[in-house]
Amino acid sequence: MARLAVGEALTNLVWAKVTSLADVKASGNWMYAAKLDGEGADMYDAAVALSDCMIELGIAIDGGKDSLSMAAQCDGEVVKAPGNLVISTYVTCPDITLTVTPDLKLGNDGILLHIDLAKGNRRLGGSALAQAFDQIGNDCPDIDDVLYLKKVFEAIQELLSQRLISAGHDISDGGLIVSVLEMAFAGNCGFKLDIDLEDRSLLEGLFAEELGLVIEVHSKYLNIVKQKLEATGISANVIGEVTCSPEIEVFVDGNLHLKEKTSDIRDLWEETSFQLEELQRLKSCVKLEKEGLKSRTSPSWSLSFTPKFTDEKLLIASSKPKVAIIREEGSNGDREMAAAFHAAGFEPWDITMSDLLAGKSSLTVFRGIAFVGGFSYADVLDSAKGWAASIRFNKPLIQQFQEFYHRPDTFSLGVCNGCQLMALLGWVPGSDVGGSLSKGGDITQPRFIHNESGRFECRFTSVSIGVSPAIMFKGMEGSTLGVWSAHGEGRAFFPDENVLATVVKSNLAPVRYCDDFNNITETYPFNPNGSPLGIGALCSPDGRHLAMMPHPERCFMMWQFPWYPKEWQVEKSGPSPWLRMFQNAREWCS
């Protein structure tokens, strides 16, 4: 158990380029009923095995936590938890773009290689398969050659440096077949496996949870990769090929054992999760997501412009426009917001509400303000209501904010919690349209309420940018792309239908949620909150004030995107399309 914990930690870590295996440190969390007879001795044996394994690998534990009273009296019986050890590794990554993800990417050009860390062993004890048959099993997986694990780790790191691997996944729960299936599910594609059992049983060959790796390489690099691995004494077997067609075919010893659509197998794989989701989410939303998976395709995003880094002259200018990054108790999006504005050539200032309340800071010196995301006042009384109250019911403060709002040389951005705040302040869509700053007052003010699903939603959501007066979206109209979305109360609510009609007619909803085919949608989960007409943002009629629920500041660099189309032909270390938002604000200030 102790050795396998280390092995799985390293086979998860291996997909990111690190400085060196020798630099890897770990925390060890022990959970044992150590005071009971025999348990302390078992824990000692595990600790010795762990120590020996780590010494051979050249890594070490430098912290952790022990829970050594994992037993309780229940109805006169002692109930003890099974001994457990959790190993969490950490190390410096010199280049965060040198990583690979599990999703298969190469279509018909992809070849699948299996690196067996178990040296041919296929033990089923303690596996998910054994559990499915209500069994424990006899022989359990183990690391029989620690130095071989070290050698494989270092070899994969070298292949990462040379960008010869496109996808990778460790073999763990479910065994080899489940690992490859998970890679296909994530890549929304198919594969054809051809496995030689070598006198092992079918179940052992497919479902043993022995340590190992599955990598996807381009067919043109196959010989290079195999030669590099063989030169270091590592055996890598071709076990199949990737297909663009979403179909699964598994041949074992030349005989076809499985032929199914990827979507059908994925439905089975997801079924338990969906049943659990029905206990915490609106059932109709769970049904929509489940049915929608059958027809999901890769999003067809498109850009109407080319992302570029900010002009160096703006970045090194001695005088830059100042933007106040305003946060409140419970805010958590200030660092990334400051980074995004800094990357566009602004001078971001960290401003807390207590600074403004105490008079230590004033909005008069700023050209822009950004209300950040998070959970101000822990969302007591609903999102942003406490934050809004601290402004609206403080006469000097509301006066200062309103003066800033009406100054013609200023702009504001509110994201997530900040978006909810701007709505409650009446800054969007503004007094000319309706709401708290108009004759209609708070009764007609649009705001953002609990998601239709009834739960917090964190997704990389597709959105469409439409024509609008918003200064921050200049030149971005017509683009569809992904953006991080993370909120529990993001559904746009319009108590007055006339206000909604005016917003739509005046193009004051510049961001709309869309589906895989770029169609604006109200359908879950493409629309994560149930907003009418897919509305994800509101702006003022003059375009200076923008409130949006998704988080562009969390993905202004391409390495922050979990996925993007090959057709974009952008550098992973380069700027993302969302940087253009902040650059537009900088250009407007000039």
C-alpha positions in Angstrom: 0.0 0.0 0.0 2.7 2.5 0.9 4.8 1.8 -2.2 1.8 2.0 -4.4 0.8 5.4 -2.9 4.2 6.7 -3.9 3.9 5.1 -7.3 0.6 6.6 -8.1 1.7 10.0 -6.8 4.6 10.0 -9.2 2.7 8.6 -12.2 0.3 11.5 -11.8 3.1 14.1 -11.4 5.1 12.8 -14.4 2.9 14.6 -17.0 4.2 18.1 -15.9 7.9 19.0 -16.5 9.7 19.4 -13.2 13.1 20.5 -12.3 14.2 17.1 -11.2 12.9 14.0 -9.5 15.4 14.6 -6.7 13.6 17.9 -6.0 10.3 16.2 -5.4 9.0 16.5 -1.8 5.9 15.0 -0.3 3.5 15.2 2.6 2.4 11.9 4.1 -1.0 11.7 5.8 -1.3 8.5 7.9 -4.8 7.2 9.0 -4.6 4.2 11.3 -6.2 2.7 14.3 -2.7 2.5 15.7 -3.7 1.9 19.3 -5.4 -1.4 18.6 -3.5 -4.7 18.6 -1.5 -5.3 15.5 -2.4 -2.0 13.9 0.7 -0.2 15.1 2.9 -3.0 13.8 1.2 -2.8 10.4 1.8 0.9 10.3 5.5 0.4 11.2 5.9 -2.1 8.4 4.2 0.4 6.0 6.5 3.2 7.2 9.6 1.1 6.6 8.4 0.1 3.1 7.7 3.8 2.4 11.1 4.9 3.6 13.0 2.3 1.6 11.0 3.1 -1.6 11.6 6.9 -1.2 15.3 6.4 -0.5 15.7 4.4 -3.8 13.8 7.1 -5.7 15.7 10.0 -4.1 12.7 11.8 -2.9 11.5 12.6 0.7 8.6 13.5 2.9 8.9 16.9 4.6 5.6 17.2 6.3 2.2 15.7 6.8 -0.5 14.9 9.3 -1.3 11.8 11.4 -4.7 10.5 12.4 -3.9 7.6 14.6 -7.2 7.1 16.5 -9.2 5.8 13.6 -11.5 3.6 15.7 -14.8 4.1 17.5 -17.1 2.3 19.8 -20.5 1.5 18.2 -23.2 -0.6 19.9 -20.5 -2.3 22.1 -18.4 -3.1 19.1 -15.0 -1.5 18.1 -15.3 -0.3 14.5 -11.9 0.5 13.0 -11.0 2.2 9.7 -8.6 0.3 7.4 -5.1 1.6 7.5 -4.5 4.3 4.9 -1.7 6.6 3.7 -2.1 9.5 1.3 1.0 10.8 -0.4 0.9 14.3 -2.0 3.9 15.4 -4.0 5.0 18.9 -4.9 8.0 20.3 -6.9 8.9 23.3 -9.0 7.7 23.4 -12.6 10.2 25.5 -14.7 7.9 25.8 -17.7 4.2 25.4 -17.1 3.5 24.9 -20.8 5.5 21.7 -20.8 2.5 19.5 -19.7 0.3 17.0 -21.3 -3.3 16.2 -20.5 -5.1 12.8 -20.7 -7.5 13.7 -23.6 -6.6 12.0 -26.9 -5.8 14.7 -29.5 -4.3 13.3 -32.7 -7.3 11.6 -34.4 -6.2 9.0 -36.9 -2.5 10.0 -36.5 -2.5 8.9 -32.8 -0.7 5.8 -31.7 -1.1 4.4 -28.1 1.8 3.0 -26.2 1.7 1.1 -22.9 4.7 1.3 -20.5 4.4 -1.5 -18.0 5.8 -0.7 -14.6 4.8 -4.1 -13.2 7.2 -6.1 -15.4 4.4 -8.4 -16.6 2.5 -8.9 -13.3 -1.3 -8.6 -13.5 -2.6 -8.9 -9.9 -6.3 -8.3 -9.4 -6.4 -8.1 -5.5 -8.1 -4.9 -4.2 -9.1 -3.8 -7.7 -12.3 -2.2 -8.8 -13.1 -5.3 -10.7 -12.8 -7.4 -7.6 -15.0 -5.0 -5.8 -17.6 -5.3 -8.6 -17.7 -9.0 -7.9 -17.9 -8.5 -4.1 -14.4 -9.9 -3.7 -11.1 -8.7 -2.2 -8.7 -11.0 -4.0 -5.4 -12.5 -3.0 -2.3 -11.0 -4.7 -2.3 -7.2 -4.8 -0.3 -4.9 -7.2 3.1 -3.7 -5.9 6.2 -1.9 -7.1 8.6 -4.8 -7.8 11.3 -2.6 -9.3 11.6 0.9 -7.7 14.6 1.9 -9.9 12.6 1.1 -13.0 9.9 3.5 -11.9 12.6 6.1 -11.5 14.0 5.4 -14.9 10.5 5.7 -16.5 9.8 9.0 -14.7 13.0 10.5 -16.0 12.4 9.2 -19.6 8.9 10.7 -19.8 10.2 14.0 -18.5 12.7 14.0 -21.4 10.0 13.2 -23.9 7.9 16.1 -22.5 10.9 18.5 -23.0 11.0 17.4 -26.7 7.2 17.7 -27.0 7.0 14.2 -28.4 4.0 13.2 -26.3 0.5 14.6 -27.0 -1.5 12.8 -24.2 -0.8 10.6 -21.2 -2.6 8.8 -18.4 -1.6 6.6 -15.5 -3.1 3.2 -15.0 -5.0 3.1 -11.7 -8.7 2.5 -10.9 -10.2 0.1 -13.4 -6.9 -1.0 -15.0 -5.6 -0.5 -18.5 -8.9 -0.6 -20.4 -10.5 2.1 -18.2 -7.5 4.4 -18.5 -7.7 4.3 -22.3 -11.4 4.7 -22.2 -11.1 7.8 -20.0 -8.6 9.3 -22.5 -11.1 8.7 -25.3 -14.0 10.2 -23.3 -12.0 13.3 -22.7 -10.9 13.6 -26.4 -14.4 12.7 -27.6 -13.0 10.2 -30.1 -12.5 6.5 -30.5 -9.7 3.9 -30.5 -8.8 0.4 -31.7 -6.9 -1.6 -29.1 -5.0 -4.8 -30.0 -3.7 -6.5 -26.8 -1.6 -9.6 -26.4 -2.5 -11.4 -23.1 0.7 -13.5 -23.1 -1.0 -16.4 -21.2 -2.9 -14.2 -18.8 -6.6 -14.2 -18.4 -8.8 -11.6 -20.2 -9.7 -10.0 -16.9 -6.1 -9.8 -15.7 -5.0 -8.2 -18.9 -7.6 -5.5 -19.0 -8.5 -4.8 -15.4 -5.4 -5.3 -13.3 -4.5 -2.0 -11.6 -0.8 -2.5 -11.8 1.3 0.7 -12.1 1.8 1.7 -15.7 1.4 4.5 -18.2 -0.5 5.0 -21.5 0.9 7.6 -23.9 -0.4 9.0 -27.2 2.3 9.9 -29.8 2.0 11.0 -33.4 2.6 8.2 -35.9 5.5 10.1 -37.4 7.2 10.2 -34.0 6.6 6.6 -33.0 10.0 5.2 -34.0 11.8 8.1 -32.4 9.9 7.7 -29.1 10.4 3.9 -29.0 14.1 4.3 -29.7 14.6 6.9 -27.0 12.8 4.6 -24.5 14.7 1.5 -25.5 18.0 3.4 -25.2 17.3 3.8 -21.5 16.1 0.3 -21.0 12.4 0.9 -21.1 10.0 -1.3 -22.9 7.0 0.4 -24.6 4.4 -1.7 -26.4 2.1 -0.4 -29.1 -1.4 -1.4 -27.9 -3.6 0.4 -30.4 -4.4 3.5 -32.5 -6.7 6.5 -32.1 -9.6 7.0 -34.5 -11.6 10.2 -35.3 -14.7 8.0 -35.5 -16.2 7.8 -31.9 -16.1 4.0 -31.8 -14.4 1.6 -29.4 -12.9 -1.6 -30.7 -11.0 -3.9 -28.4 -9.1 -7.0 -29.8 -7.5 -9.4 -27.4 -5.1 -12.0 -28.9 -6.6 -11.2 -32.3 -10.2 -11.7 -31.3 -12.8 -8.9 -31.1 -14.2 -8.6 -27.6 -15.8 -5.2 -27.6 -17.2 -2.9 -30.2 -19.4 0.0 -29.0 -19.9 3.7 -29.6 -17.8 5.9 -27.3 -20.9 7.7 -26.2 -22.6 4.4 -25.1 -19.6 3.3 -23.0 -19.3 6.8 -21.6 -23.0 6.7 -20.5 -22.3 3.6 -18.5 -19.2 5.2 -17.0 -21.1 8.3 -16.0 -24.3 6.6 -14.8 -23.3 6.3 -11.1 -22.2 10.0 -11.1 -25.4 11.1 -12.6 -27.5 9.2 -10.0 -25.5 10.9 -7.3 -26.0 14.3 -9.0 -29.7 13.8 -8.9 -29.4 14.0 -5.1 -27.8 17.5 -5.2 -28.9 19.1 -8.4 -32.2 19.8 -10.2 -33.2 16.5 -11.8 -34.2 18.1 -15.0 -30.7 19.7 -15.3 -29.1 16.3 -14.7 -31.3 14.8 -17.4 -30.4 17.5 -19.9 -26.7 17.1 -19.3 -26.9 13.3 -19.5 -28.9 13.3 -22.8 -26.7 16.1 -24.2 -23.6 14.0 -23.8 -24.8 11.7 -26.6 -24.5 14.4 -29.2 -21.6 16.5 -27.8 -18.9 17.5 -30.2 -15.8 19.6 -29.8 -16.8 23.3 -29.5 -16.5 25.1 -32.9 -15.1 28.3 -31.5 -13.9 31.1 -33.9 -12.2 34.4 -33.5 -12.8 37.7 -35.3 -9.3 38.9 -34.4 -5.8 37.7 -33.6 -4.6 37.8 -30.0 -1.4 39.8 -29.4 0.7 40.7 -26.5 0.5 44.4 -25.3 2.8 46.8 -27.0 6.0 47.0 -25.1 5.8 50.9 -25.1 2.7 50.7 -22.9 4.2 48.1 -20.6 7.3 50.2 -19.8 5.7 53.6 -19.8 6.6 55.7 -16.8 3.0 56.9 -16.4 0.2 54.4 -16.7 -3.6 54.8 -16.1 -4.4 53.6 -12.6 -7.1 51.0 -12.0 -8.5 50.2 -8.6 -8.8 46.4 -7.9 -11.5 46.6 -5.3 -12.1 43.7 -2.9 -14.2 43.1 0.2 -14.1 40.5 3.0 -14.4 37.1 1.2 -13.2 38.3 -2.2 -10.7 35.9 -3.9 -10.2 37.1 -7.5 -8.0 40.2 -6.9 -4.6 38.7 -7.8 -5.6 37.5 -11.3 -7.6 40.6 -12.0 -4.5 42.7 -11.1 -2.4 40.5 -13.3 -4.7 40.9 -16.3 -4.8 44.7 -16.1 -1.0 44.8 -15.5 -0.5 42.7 -18.7 -2.5 45.3 -20.6 -0.4 48.2 -19.5 -2.3 49.5 -16.5 -1.1 50.3 -13.0 -3.3 48.2 -10.8 -3.8 49.2 -7.1 -5.0 46.9 -4.4 -7.9 48.7 -2.8 -10.0 47.3 0.1 -13.4 48.5 1.1 -12.0 49.3 4.5 -9.5 51.6 2.8 -12.4 53.6 1.2 -14.5 53.6 4.4 -11.6 54.9 6.4 -10.7 57.6 3.8 -7.3 56.1 3.2 -8.0 55.8 -0.6 -10.1 57.8 -3.0 -11.6 56.9 -6.3 -10.8 60.3 -7.8 -7.2 59.2 -8.8 -8.4 56.2 -10.8 -9.4 55.9 -14.4 -10.9 52.5 -13.9 -12.2 50.2 -11.1 -12.6 46.5 -11.1 -14.9 44.7 -8.6 -13.5 41.2 -8.2 -15.1 37.8 -7.8 -15.4 35.7 -4.7 -17.9 35.4 -1.8 -18.1 38.8 -0.1 -19.4 38.4 3.4 -19.8 34.6 2.7 -22.8 35.4 0.5 -24.9 35.9 3.6 -28.4 37.3 2.5 -27.4 36.2 -1.1 -24.5 37.2 -3.3 -23.1 40.7 -3.0 -25.9 42.1 -0.9 -23.7 42.7 2.0 -21.1 44.4 -0.2 -23.8 46.5 -1.9 -25.2 47.5 1.5 -21.8 48.7 2.7 -21.8 51.2 -0.2 -25.4 52.1 -0.6 -26.1 52.8 3.0 -23.0 54.9 3.6 -23.7 58.4 2.3 -20.1 59.6 1.7 -19.2 56.3 0.1 -22.2 56.0 -2.3 -21.6 59.6 -3.3 -17.9 58.9 -4.1 -18.9 55.8 -6.2 -21.7 57.7 -8.0 -19.3 60.6 -8.9 -16.9 58.0 -10.3 -19.7 56.4 -12.3 -20.8 59.6 -13.9 -17.3 60.9 -14.7 -17.0 60.6 -18.5 -13.3 59.5 -18.4 -13.8 56.4 -16.2 -14.7 52.8 -16.8 -15.6 49.9 -14.5 -15.6 46.1 -14.7 -17.4 43.7 -12.4 -16.8 40.0 -12.6 -18.8 37.3 -10.9 -19.4 38.7 -7.3 -18.4 42.1 -8.8 -21.0 41.6 -11.5 -23.7 40.9 -8.9 -22.5 44.0 -7.0 -22.7 46.3 -10.1 -26.3 45.1 -10.7 -27.3 45.8 -7.1 -25.7 49.3 -7.4 -27.8 49.9 -10.5 -24.7 50.5 -12.6 -25.9 48.1 -15.3 -27.8 48.4 -17.4 -28.1 52.0 -16.1 -30.6 54.7 -15.3 -31.6 55.2 -18.9 -32.7 51.6 -19.2 -34.3 51.0 -15.8 -33.5 49.8 -12.4 -32.5 51.2 -9.0 -31.1 54.4 -10.4 -34.2 55.1 -12.5 -37.8 55.9 -11.6 -38.6 52.2 -11.4 -36.1 51.8 -8.5 -35.0 48.5 -7.1 -38.3 46.8 -8.1 -37.3 47.0 -11.7 -33.5 46.4 -11.2 -32.1 43.4 -13.0 -30.0 41.2 -10.7 -28.4 37.8 -10.6 -30.1 35.0 -8.6 -29.5 31.3 -7.8 -28.6 29.0 -10.6 -31.4 27.0 -12.1 -29.6 23.8 -11.3 -29.7 24.7 -7.6 -25.9 24.3 -7.1 -22.6 26.0 -7.6 -21.4 25.6 -11.2 -17.7 25.6 -12.2 -17.2 25.0 -15.9 -15.2 26.2 -18.9 -18.2 27.6 -20.7 -18.6 28.6 -24.4 -19.8 32.2 -25.0 -20.5 34.4 -28.0 -19.5 38.1 -28.1 -22.1 40.2 -29.9 -22.3 43.8 -31.1 -22.6 46.2 -28.2 -21.4 49.6 -27.0 -19.1 48.0 -24.5 -15.7 49.6 -24.8 -13.9 46.4 -23.6 -15.3 44.3 -26.4 -14.3 46.6 -29.3 -13.1 44.5 -32.2 -14.1 41.2 -30.5 -17.6 41.1 -31.9 -18.5 37.9 -33.7 -16.1 35.7 -31.7 -17.1 32.6 -29.9 -14.7 31.1 -27.3 -14.4 29.5 -23.9 -14.2 31.2 -20.5 -14.0 30.1 -16.9 -17.4 30.3 -15.1 -17.7 29.7 -11.4 -20.8 30.9 -9.5 -23.8 29.8 -7.5 -25.9 32.8 -8.3 -25.4 33.7 -11.9 -28.9 33.6 -13.4 -29.9 37.0 -14.8 -33.3 38.0 -13.5 -35.3 40.8 -15.0 -38.3 41.6 -12.8 -39.5 44.1 -15.5 -39.9 42.6 -18.9 -39.7 46.0 -20.5 -36.1 46.4 -19.1 -35.2 43.0 -20.6 -36.7 44.1 -24.0 -34.7 47.3 -23.9 -31.5 45.5 -23.0 -31.9 43.2 -26.0 -33.0 45.9 -28.4 -30.1 48.2 -27.3 -27.5 45.4 -27.5 -26.6 45.8 -23.8 -26.0 42.1 -23.3 -22.6 41.7 -25.0 -21.9 38.1 -23.8 -24.2 35.2 -24.3 -23.8 31.5 -23.4 -23.7 29.3 -26.5 -23.6 25.6 -27.4 -21.0 23.5 -29.3 -22.3 24.9 -32.6 -22.1 28.6 -31.4 -25.9 28.9 -31.0 -27.0 31.2 -28.2 -28.7 28.9 -25.7 -30.7 28.6 -22.5 -30.0 24.9 -22.3 -28.1 23.4 -19.4 -25.1 22.8 -19.1 -24.1 25.1 -22.0 -25.9 27.8 -20.1 -24.7 27.0 -16.6 -27.2 29.1 -14.7 -30.4 29.3 -16.7 -30.1 33.0 -17.7 -32.8 34.1 -20.2 -31.6 34.4 -23.8 -28.2 33.1 -22.6 -27.3 36.5 -21.0 -23.9 36.4 -19.3 -23.1 40.1 -19.1 -24.7 43.5 -19.1 -23.2 46.9 -20.0 -24.3 50.5 -19.7 -25.6 52.4 -22.8 -22.4 54.4 -23.2 -20.3 51.2 -22.9 -18.1 52.3 -20.1 -19.5 50.0 -17.4 -19.5 46.3 -17.9 -20.6 43.5 -15.5 -20.1 39.8 -16.5 -20.5 36.6 -14.7 -17.7 34.5 -16.3 -14.1 35.1 -15.5 -12.0 36.5 -18.4 -9.2 37.5 -15.9 -8.7 33.8 -15.1 -7.8 33.0 -18.8 -6.0 35.9 -20.3 -3.1 33.6 -21.2 -3.4 30.5 -23.4 -1.9 28.2 -20.8 -5.0 29.0 -18.6 -7.2 27.4 -21.3 -8.0 23.7 -20.6 -8.6 23.2 -24.3 -8.7 25.2 -27.5 -9.1 24.3 -31.2 -6.0 23.3 -33.2 -7.1 25.7 -35.9 -6.3 28.7 -33.7 -2.6 28.0 -34.2 -1.7 30.0 -31.1 1.2 29.4 -28.7 0.4 27.9 -25.4 2.7 30.5 -23.8 1.1 33.4 -25.7 -1.8 35.7 -24.9 -5.4 34.5 -25.0 -8.2 36.3 -26.8 -9.5 37.6 -23.4 -6.4 39.8 -23.0 -7.9 41.9 -25.7 -10.6 43.1 -23.3 -8.1 44.7 -21.0 -6.1 46.0 -23.9 -9.3 47.7 -25.2 -9.7 49.4 -21.8 -6.1 50.6 -22.0 -6.5 51.9 -25.5 -9.7 53.7 -24.5 -7.8 55.4 -21.6 -5.3 56.8 -24.2 
